[in-house]
Amino acid sequence: MHTTFPLIVTALIAVGVLFNGSFYLISPQRALGSFGLNPPALDANTLAWLRLKGVRDVASGLVVLTLMLAADKHLSGIALLVYAVIPLGDMAVVLGSGGSKTSAYLIHGLTCAVMLIAGLLLVSAR
């Protein structure tokens, strides 16, 4: 019973990341400014990089959802802990590139913190 909340949070994170990745794949032009960086010129190379981010996010969300569907709370928690490196890295890139500090901390930093907390709760629930 004490794993219900972290499992719900984990599912919401996985679905959110999956949805966000789909947004970058389907409509990268509209997603361009949502990352927290100053939008670059919109050309074929930029669109390709945005779609790569989308592929990364979709795959990450699917891995976590797959582990949850396999009913393995412990592995779901480990996956969440490992995947927390992604928003941490994204935050570092945004901050290091002179992007929006608000986006860096509120989007990427908060996502990382929530993933770490939910992951730790699932791993420790054995």
Order of alpha helices (4+ residues) and beta strands (2+ residues): alpha-alpha-alpha-alpha-alpha-alpha
